[in-house]
């Protein structure tokens, strides 16, 4: 390839030996590997992204993935290993290692949107109570509820006088759903992480 390329977000190096955004039938088409890589670099090094999404504040990328083709090699090997098309999936950094903030080959995997959403803990949006719990003003009790990803509905799990008890009921239901979701995974490591994440003793 001729021509000098600039750094992506001041850090990432596009060393592709092909055009990553070619024109096909007059329409610009993005290489799926490049799009995933660029989005990852933005989460780690773009100040505007970090301002919009505070959860990206401490996110970074391993040195090896500074180069696009190194990331692409890992991604294509992943597709072959698990017989999937990652163009239909999302790159995740903390399902295998809860709380991990560094994108790297040993902790990253690809999951569908349903799985990724299921594991998000919306700490900033849940209010003053433990996850899965809200205060029922009419009953003056702690209300336990859990979103069912298979039905798309919010399930009412009961009202309790103790906040921790209400949370544990949510956790038990979340674990049941996690076990169901685990059966649909292509990556056995993700399946195992789902089985363990909301287990009652966690």
Secondary structure, DSSP 8 states (H G I E B T S, - for coil): --S----BTTTBB---SS-TT-EETTEE---HHHHHHHHHHHHHH-HHHHHH-GGGTT-EE-GGGGBHHHHHHHHHHHHHHHT--GGGSEEESSSSSTT--EE-TTT-EEE-HHHHHHH---GGGSTTS-TTEEEETTTTEEEEEEEETTTTEEEEEEEES-HHHHHHHHHHHHHHHHHHHHTT-SSHHHHHHHHHHT-TT-
